[in-house]
């Protein structure tokens, strides 16, 4: 969404979608796998997700727990 020369990030769209994403079943992942992950809309100049689910491919670098990992986004 552009208004004049200022880009307006779709925060309200992301907030609605993340409520739906949070209700999904948990997945099982391992280190060195690549997953399409919802990264959302971020503040400032950080890379945002794209498409309906604000997703990007992410490489799982380190599994921290059964529900958390340290990942590296592999696209710009």
ZAMARVEX-548991 format. One record per residue (C-alpha): x, y, z; residue number from 0. Coordinates in Angstrom, 3 decimals, padded with zeros to 6 digits. Last residue first. Layout:
BEGIN
<x=X	y=Y	z=Z	resi=NUM>
...
This chain:
BEGIN
<x=016.061	y=-011.390	z=000.216	resi=75>
<x=016.029	y=-015.143	z=000.285	resi=74>
<x=017.580	y=-017.762	z=002.608	resi=73>
<x=016.165	y=-016.678	z=005.970	resi=72>
<x=018.434	y=-018.183	z=008.580	resi=71>
<x=016.978	y=-020.078	z=011.500	resi=70>
<x=017.409	y=-020.596	z=015.215	resi=69>
<x=014.791	y=-023.057	z=016.365	resi=68>
<x=011.807	y=-023.361	z=018.663	resi=67>
<x=008.898	y=-025.796	z=019.118	resi=66>
<x=010.591	y=-029.090	z=020.063	resi=65>
<x=013.459	y=-027.141	z=021.623	resi=64>
<x=016.527	y=-025.145	z=020.502	resi=63>
<x=017.039	y=-026.810	z=017.109	resi=62>
<x=019.934	y=-025.078	z=015.399	resi=61>
<x=020.406	y=-023.907	z=011.812	resi=60>
<x=016.922	y=-024.460	z=010.365	resi=59>
<x=017.064	y=-022.849	z=006.906	resi=58>
<x=014.140	y=-020.480	z=006.278	resi=57>
<x=012.054	y=-020.028	z=003.129	resi=56>
<x=009.814	y=-016.950	z=003.444	resi=55>
<x=006.150	y=-016.511	z=004.381	resi=54>
<x=003.759	y=-013.603	z=004.987	resi=53>
<x=000.832	y=-016.086	z=004.976	resi=52>
<x=-001.053	y=-014.680	z=001.966	resi=51>
<x=002.064	y=-013.671	z=000.084	resi=50>
<x=005.415	y=-012.384	z=001.268	resi=49>
<x=007.239	y=-012.249	z=004.602	resi=48>
<x=008.964	y=-009.056	z=005.616	resi=47>
<x=012.695	y=-008.289	z=005.557	resi=46>
<x=013.730	y=-005.814	z=008.258	resi=45>
<x=013.662	y=-002.134	z=007.307	resi=44>
<x=011.535	y=-000.788	z=010.136	resi=43>
<x=009.065	y=-002.969	z=012.028	resi=42>
<x=008.414	y=-006.453	z=010.712	resi=41>
<x=005.491	y=-007.956	z=008.856	resi=40>
<x=005.201	y=-011.690	z=009.345	resi=39>
<x=007.852	y=-014.378	z=009.341	resi=38>
<x=005.547	y=-017.218	z=008.340	resi=37>
<x=007.919	y=-020.077	z=007.588	resi=36>
<x=008.476	y=-022.102	z=004.429	resi=35>
<x=010.880	y=-024.716	z=005.764	resi=34>
<x=014.409	y=-025.760	z=004.802	resi=33>
<x=015.973	y=-028.584	z=006.796	resi=32>
<x=019.561	y=-028.454	z=008.093	resi=31>
<x=018.488	y=-029.046	z=011.741	resi=30>
<x=015.279	y=-030.990	z=012.206	resi=29>
<x=011.591	y=-030.143	z=012.200	resi=28>
<x=008.386	y=-031.560	z=013.644	resi=27>
<x=005.295	y=-029.430	z=013.102	resi=26>
<x=002.806	y=-027.934	z=015.559	resi=25>
<x=-000.858	y=-027.989	z=014.585	resi=24>
<x=-002.301	y=-024.653	z=013.515	resi=23>
<x=-003.986	y=-022.238	z=015.955	resi=22>
<x=-001.087	y=-019.753	z=015.854	resi=21>
<x=-001.440	y=-019.379	z=012.066	resi=20>
<x=-005.034	y=-018.120	z=012.416	resi=19>
<x=-004.103	y=-015.444	z=014.983	resi=18>
<x=-001.077	y=-014.621	z=012.811	resi=17>
<x=-003.379	y=-013.796	z=009.875	resi=16>
<x=-005.355	y=-011.059	z=011.633	resi=15>
<x=-002.201	y=-009.378	z=012.984	resi=14>
<x=-000.534	y=-009.610	z=009.551	resi=13>
<x=-003.413	y=-007.836	z=007.792	resi=12>
<x=-003.365	y=-005.086	z=010.463	resi=11>
<x=000.389	y=-004.596	z=010.000	resi=10>
<x=000.159	y=-004.082	z=006.217	resi=9>
<x=003.206	y=-001.784	z=005.905	resi=8>
<x=002.494	y=001.732	z=004.616	resi=7>
<x=005.058	y=002.915	z=002.061	resi=6>
<x=005.465	y=006.713	z=002.022	resi=5>
<x=005.844	y=008.414	z=-001.383	resi=4>
<x=002.199	y=009.397	z=-001.738	resi=3>
<x=000.173	y=006.700	z=-000.074	resi=2>
<x=001.477	y=003.310	z=-001.030	resi=1>
<x=000.000	y=000.000	z=000.000	resi=0>
